[in-house]
Amino acid sequence: MYNFSVRYHDGRLSIAHDATLTLMPDHWLIHYRDPSGELTSVRWALPGIVTDDNFSTLFIFRYGEFPQQTIECKEESLPETLKKRYPEKVFFKKRITNIFKLNNATITAVAFAVVILMGLGYWYGLPWLAGAVAARFPVSTEVQMGDTMYDNMIQAYDVDEHLTAATNDFVKSINFKTHYPIRVTVVKNADANAFALPGGRIVVFDGILRKMKTKEELAALLAHEVSHVHYRHSLRNIFRSLGGYLFLSLLLNDINGIVTVLADNSNMLANLTYSRELETEADSKAMAIFQADGLNLKGFVDLFTMLKNEHGDIGSLKLLSTHPLTEDRLQEAEKMAENQKPVKEDIGLERKWEAIEQALK
C-alpha cells in the first residue's frame, strides 16, 4: 500500500491539516479537508521533494519555494516503502548512531558543547539571520504585514482625519524615489514623535507639526522616515527585537505566524531605537531626495535645531531617543546645506504646507 497518514502545512497558515499521502510513480498526492470541509488535493513533483534531517522518529518533507509546504509522518514503514517505490531517489542519508554508544562523560561533554553552540547561535547568529530574512522578504508581504500592524496599533491613537488628508496631499508633491506606497497618518499627541512601519506606513504626531515653521522641516521629517522604510530599517529592527519569538516561525516558513507575532507586538514600534549607522544611512538618502527635488537642505538643519531648542533634555524627547540625534548628524546637515546648489521655490508645496498650518489651528 502506498497511502500514509501525515500532517500537512501549506506554509501560509499556522494551522496543520490531518491528511493522507499517496505515493504515485512520479509525484506525491496529499489529500485533506480545508476548514470549510471541502476535500482538497495537493501535488508534489518528485524532484522537488526535500527531506529534513533529524534524530527523531518523525519523518519531515518540504516542497516548493519560500514559504515551503511541509508534511510530517510518524509511520515507521515509510522509509522502507520509499526505498522500494523510488529505488533511484535517496530520501534519507545514513544517520549518525555511534554517538549513543559513547560513555556518559563524553555524552555530557557533547551535550554541554551543543548547548553552548545553541546559545551563541541565539545571541549572535539569530540577529544576523533576522536581518538576512528581512532583506529577502517579499515587498508585497511586507506591505501586507505593515498594514496588519497598522490596523492593530492605530486603535490606541486618536487620528486627525483633516491633518492626515492634508499631509498625504503634501506627500504627493515630493518624489521620494521609493517603490513603497507611502501613506501618512497624523494622530493627536503632544509628543514630538514620528515613526515608520514596514511597507510604507508612517505615523506622525501632531505635536511635532505644531513646532515646525517651514515646509522644508516637514519634508525633511518625511524624507527621513521614508528612507527608513525604503532601506527596510523598520523591518530589520523589528525582526531583531523579536528574534526569539520569530525563530520557530522562520524555521517552519510560517509567514502567517510571523505576521501574527508582529501584530501582537505592534505597540512597541513607537519605541524602537535605530543605530547610528541606520540613522546616517537614512539621513543620506533623505538629503539625496531633497537635492533631486530641489528642496532646501536647510530644512534638516531647522528640524534638528528646533528639536534641540524645544527640549533642553534631549534624552526625554521620544523622537530623539528612537532616532538619536548626534552632533555629527547636525553638523553633516549644516555642511550639506552650505554646499547645496541653488534650490527652486515650489509654490505648490508651499500652498500645501499652508493648508496643513491652517488645519493645525
C-alpha positions as CSV (number, residue, x, y, z in Angstrom):
1,M,0.0,0.0,0.0
2,Y,1.2,3.5,-0.8
3,N,-1.0,5.5,1.5
4,F,0.2,7.1,4.7
5,S,-1.3,9.3,7.4
6,V,0.5,12.7,7.6
7,R,0.2,16.2,9.0
8,Y,0.3,18.8,6.2
9,H,1.3,22.5,6.5
10,D,0.7,24.8,3.5
11,G,3.4,27.3,4.5
12,R,1.0,30.2,4.5
13,L,-1.2,29.5,7.6
14,S,0.0,28.4,11.0
15,I,-2.6,25.6,11.2
16,A,-1.8,22.0,10.2
17,H,-4.2,19.6,8.5
18,D,-4.6,15.8,9.0
19,A,-4.0,14.4,5.5
20,T,-3.4,11.3,3.5
21,L,-0.2,10.9,1.5
22,T,-0.4,8.8,-1.7
23,L,2.8,7.8,-3.4
24,M,2.3,8.0,-7.2
25,P,5.0,6.8,-9.7
26,D,6.4,10.3,-10.4
27,H,4.7,12.5,-7.7
28,W,3.0,12.6,-4.3
29,L,-0.6,13.4,-3.8
30,I,-1.8,14.9,-0.5
31,H,-5.5,14.9,0.3
32,Y,-7.0,16.8,3.2
33,R,-10.2,18.8,4.1
34,D,-9.9,22.6,4.4
35,P,-11.6,24.5,7.2
36,S,-14.8,24.6,5.2
37,G,-14.8,20.8,4.9
38,E,-14.1,20.7,1.2
39,L,-11.7,17.9,0.1
40,T,-8.5,19.4,-1.3
41,S,-5.6,17.7,-3.2
42,V,-2.0,19.0,-3.5
43,R,0.5,17.6,-5.9
44,W,4.2,17.4,-5.2
45,A,6.5,16.6,-8.1
46,L,9.1,14.0,-7.1
47,P,12.3,16.1,-8.0
48,G,11.2,19.0,-5.7
49,I,10.7,17.0,-2.5
50,V,13.4,17.6,0.1
51,T,13.9,15.6,3.3
52,D,14.6,17.2,6.7
53,D,17.4,15.5,8.5
54,N,16.7,14.9,12.2
55,F,17.4,12.4,15.0
56,S,13.7,11.7,15.9
57,T,11.3,9.1,14.5
58,L,9.3,11.9,12.8
59,F,9.8,12.0,9.1
60,I,9.6,15.5,7.6
61,F,9.5,16.6,4.0
62,R,9.4,20.0,2.4
63,Y,8.4,21.2,-1.0
64,G,8.3,24.4,-3.1
65,E,9.7,27.9,-2.8
66,F,9.6,30.1,0.4
67,P,7.3,29.7,2.3
68,Q,7.6,26.0,1.8
69,Q,4.9,23.4,2.2
70,T,5.7,20.7,4.8
71,I,4.4,17.2,5.7
72,E,5.2,15.1,8.8
73,C,4.8,11.4,9.1
74,K,5.2,9.0,12.1
75,E,4.7,5.7,10.3
76,E,7.9,3.6,10.7
77,S,7.3,1.7,7.4
78,L,7.6,4.9,5.3
79,P,11.4,4.8,4.7
80,E,11.4,1.2,3.5
81,T,8.3,1.9,1.3
82,L,10.0,4.9,-0.3
83,K,13.1,2.9,-1.0
84,K,11.1,0.2,-2.8
85,R,8.8,2.7,-4.6
86,Y,11.6,5.0,-5.8
87,P,14.8,3.0,-5.9
88,E,16.5,5.7,-8.0
89,K,15.9,8.5,-5.4
90,V,17.6,8.7,-2.0
91,F,15.4,10.3,0.6
92,F,17.3,9.5,3.8
93,K,21.0,9.8,4.4
94,K,22.7,7.4,6.8
95,R,22.0,8.6,10.3
96,I,24.7,9.0,12.9
97,T,24.2,6.5,15.7
98,N,27.7,6.0,17.1
99,I,27.2,9.0,19.4
100,F,24.8,7.0,21.5
101,K,27.5,4.4,22.2
102,L,29.7,6.8,23.9
103,N,30.2,6.8,27.7
104,N,28.2,9.2,30.0
105,A,31.0,11.7,30.4
106,T,31.5,12.1,26.7
107,I,27.8,12.4,26.1
108,T,27.6,15.1,28.8
109,A,30.5,17.0,27.2
110,V,28.9,16.8,23.8
111,A,25.5,18.0,25.2
112,F,27.3,20.9,27.0
113,A,29.0,21.9,23.8
114,V,25.7,21.7,21.9
115,V,24.1,24.0,24.5
116,I,26.9,26.5,24.2
117,L,26.7,26.5,20.4
118,M,23.0,27.0,20.6
119,G,23.4,29.9,23.0
120,L,26.0,31.5,20.7
121,G,23.7,30.9,17.8
122,Y,20.8,32.6,19.6
123,W,22.7,35.7,20.8
124,Y,24.9,36.2,17.7
125,G,23.5,34.2,14.8
126,L,19.8,35.0,15.3
127,P,20.2,38.8,14.8
128,W,22.1,38.2,11.6
129,L,19.5,35.7,10.5
130,A,16.7,38.1,11.2
131,G,18.5,40.8,9.1
132,A,19.0,38.4,6.3
133,V,15.4,37.3,6.3
134,A,14.2,40.9,6.3
135,A,16.4,41.7,3.3
136,R,14.8,38.9,1.3
137,F,11.3,39.4,2.5
138,P,8.8,39.9,-0.4
139,V,7.7,43.5,-0.8
140,S,4.1,42.6,-1.2
141,T,4.2,40.6,2.0
142,E,6.0,43.4,3.8
143,V,3.3,45.9,2.8
144,Q,0.5,43.5,3.9
145,M,2.4,43.0,7.2
146,G,2.7,46.7,7.7
147,D,-1.0,47.2,7.1
148,T,-1.8,44.5,9.6
149,M,0.4,46.0,12.2
150,Y,-1.0,49.5,11.5
151,D,-4.6,48.2,11.9
152,N,-3.6,46.7,15.2
153,M,-1.8,49.7,16.8
154,I,-3.7,52.7,15.4
155,Q,-6.6,51.9,17.6
156,A,-4.6,53.3,20.5
157,Y,-4.5,56.7,18.9
158,D,-6.9,59.5,18.0
159,V,-6.5,60.1,14.3
160,D,-6.8,63.6,13.0
161,E,-8.5,63.0,9.6
162,H,-8.2,66.6,8.4
163,L,-4.5,66.8,9.1
164,T,-4.0,63.3,7.7
165,A,-5.6,64.2,4.4
166,A,-3.6,67.5,4.2
167,T,-0.3,65.8,4.9
168,N,-0.9,63.0,2.4
169,D,-1.6,65.7,-0.2
170,F,1.7,67.3,0.8
171,V,3.4,63.9,0.3
172,K,2.2,63.7,-3.3
173,S,4.3,66.7,-4.3
174,I,7.6,65.1,-3.3
175,N,9.3,62.3,-5.3
176,F,10.7,60.1,-2.5
177,K,12.3,57.8,-5.0
178,T,10.9,54.6,-3.5
179,H,8.8,51.7,-4.8
180,Y,6.8,51.6,-1.5
181,P,3.3,53.1,-1.2
182,I,3.8,56.0,1.3
183,R,0.8,56.6,3.5
184,V,0.9,59.0,6.4
185,T,-1.4,59.1,9.4
186,V,-1.4,62.1,11.7
187,V,-2.5,61.4,15.3
188,K,-3.4,63.8,18.1
189,N,-0.5,63.6,20.6
190,A,1.6,66.4,22.1
191,D,4.9,64.4,21.8
192,A,7.3,65.4,19.1
193,N,7.4,62.0,17.5
194,A,7.1,60.1,14.2
195,F,7.8,56.5,13.3
196,A,7.7,54.3,10.2
197,L,6.2,50.8,9.8
198,P,7.3,48.2,7.3
199,G,5.8,48.6,3.9
200,G,5.3,52.4,3.8
201,R,3.0,53.4,6.7
202,I,4.2,56.5,8.6
203,V,2.7,57.8,11.8
204,V,3.3,61.5,12.7
205,F,2.2,63.1,16.0
206,D,0.6,66.5,15.6
207,G,2.9,67.7,18.4
208,I,5.9,67.8,16.1
209,L,3.9,69.5,13.3
210,R,2.9,72.3,15.7
211,K,6.6,73.0,16.3
212,M,7.5,73.4,12.6
213,K,7.8,76.7,10.9
214,T,8.5,75.7,7.2
215,K,7.5,73.2,4.6
216,E,11.2,72.1,4.4
217,E,11.1,70.9,8.0
218,L,8.1,68.6,7.4
219,A,9.6,67.4,4.1
220,A,12.9,66.6,6.0
221,L,11.0,64.6,8.6
222,L,9.0,62.6,6.0
223,A,12.1,62.0,3.8
224,H,13.9,60.6,6.7
225,E,11.1,58.3,7.7
226,V,10.6,57.2,4.0
227,S,14.3,56.3,3.9
228,H,13.9,54.0,6.9
229,V,11.1,52.3,5.0
230,H,13.0,52.2,1.7
231,Y,16.0,50.5,3.3
232,R,13.8,48.3,5.4
233,H,15.3,49.6,8.7
234,S,11.9,49.2,10.4
235,L,11.6,45.6,9.3
236,R,15.1,44.7,10.3
237,N,14.8,46.4,13.7
238,I,11.6,44.6,14.5
239,F,12.9,41.2,13.4
240,R,16.0,41.7,15.6
241,S,13.9,42.9,18.6
242,L,11.5,39.9,18.3
243,G,14.1,37.4,17.1
244,G,13.3,34.8,19.8
245,Y,9.6,34.9,19.1
246,L,10.1,34.7,15.4
247,F,12.6,31.8,15.4
248,L,10.1,29.0,15.3
249,S,8.0,30.7,12.6
250,L,11.1,31.2,10.5
251,L,12.0,27.5,10.9
252,L,8.5,26.5,9.8
253,N,8.4,29.0,6.9
254,D,5.2,30.3,8.5
255,I,4.5,33.8,7.1
256,N,1.2,33.9,8.9
257,G,2.9,33.2,12.2
258,I,5.4,36.0,11.7
259,V,2.6,38.4,10.9
260,T,0.7,37.3,14.0
261,V,3.7,37.8,16.3
262,L,4.4,41.3,14.8
263,A,0.8,42.3,15.0
264,D,0.6,41.3,18.7
265,N,3.7,43.5,19.4
266,S,2.7,46.5,17.2
267,N,2.7,49.0,20.1
268,M,6.4,48.6,20.5
269,L,7.0,50.4,17.2
270,A,7.0,53.9,18.7
271,N,9.9,52.9,20.9
272,L,12.3,51.0,18.6
273,T,15.7,52.6,18.6
274,Y,17.7,52.9,15.4
275,S,21.5,52.5,15.4
276,R,23.8,55.4,14.4
277,E,24.6,53.5,11.2
278,L,21.0,53.2,10.2
279,E,20.3,56.9,11.1
280,T,23.2,58.0,9.0
281,E,22.0,55.9,6.0
282,A,18.5,57.4,6.3
283,D,19.9,60.9,6.5
284,S,22.0,60.3,3.4
285,K,19.1,59.1,1.3
286,A,16.7,61.8,2.7
287,M,19.2,64.5,1.7
288,A,19.6,63.0,-1.7
289,I,15.8,63.2,-2.1
290,F,16.0,66.9,-1.2
291,Q,18.8,67.6,-3.7
292,A,17.0,65.7,-6.5
293,D,13.7,67.6,-5.8
294,G,15.4,71.0,-5.4
295,L,14.3,71.4,-1.8
296,N,16.4,73.4,0.6
297,L,18.6,71.2,2.8
298,K,18.3,73.9,5.5
299,G,15.1,72.1,6.4
300,F,17.2,69.4,8.0
301,V,19.2,72.0,10.0
302,D,16.0,73.8,11.1
303,L,14.3,70.5,12.1
304,F,17.3,69.3,14.2
305,T,17.8,72.7,15.7
306,M,14.1,73.1,16.6
307,L,14.1,69.8,18.4
308,K,17.2,70.7,20.4
309,N,15.9,74.2,21.3
310,E,12.4,73.0,22.2
311,H,13.8,70.3,24.6
312,G,16.7,71.0,26.8
313,D,16.8,67.4,27.9
314,I,17.2,65.7,24.6
315,G,17.0,62.2,26.1
316,S,13.4,62.8,27.2
317,L,12.3,63.5,23.6
318,K,10.9,60.4,22.1
319,L,11.9,61.4,18.5
320,L,15.5,61.8,19.6
321,S,15.6,58.7,21.8
322,T,14.2,56.5,19.0
323,H,16.1,58.5,16.3
324,P,19.2,59.5,18.3
325,L,20.3,63.0,17.2
326,T,24.1,63.4,17.5
327,E,26.2,66.4,16.9
328,D,27.7,64.6,13.9
329,R,24.3,64.4,12.2
330,L,23.6,68.1,12.8
331,Q,27.0,69.1,11.6
332,E,26.6,67.0,8.5
333,A,23.2,68.6,7.7
334,E,24.8,72.1,8.1
335,K,27.7,71.2,5.8
336,M,25.4,69.7,3.1
337,A,23.1,72.8,3.3
338,E,26.1,75.2,2.9
339,N,27.4,73.3,-0.2
340,Q,24.0,72.8,-1.8
341,K,23.4,74.1,-5.3
342,P,20.7,76.8,-5.9
343,V,17.3,75.5,-4.8
344,K,14.0,76.1,-6.5
345,E,10.9,77.5,-4.9
346,D,8.0,75.1,-5.0
347,I,4.8,77.3,-4.9
348,G,2.6,74.2,-4.9
349,L,4.3,72.6,-2.0
350,E,4.2,75.9,-0.1
351,R,0.4,76.1,-0.6
352,K,0.0,72.6,0.7
353,W,2.1,73.4,3.7
354,E,-0.2,76.4,4.3
355,A,-3.1,74.1,4.2
356,I,-1.5,72.0,7.0
357,E,-0.8,75.1,9.0
358,Q,-4.5,76.1,8.7
359,A,-5.6,72.6,9.8
360,L,-3.4,72.9,12.9
361,K,-5.4,76.0,14.1
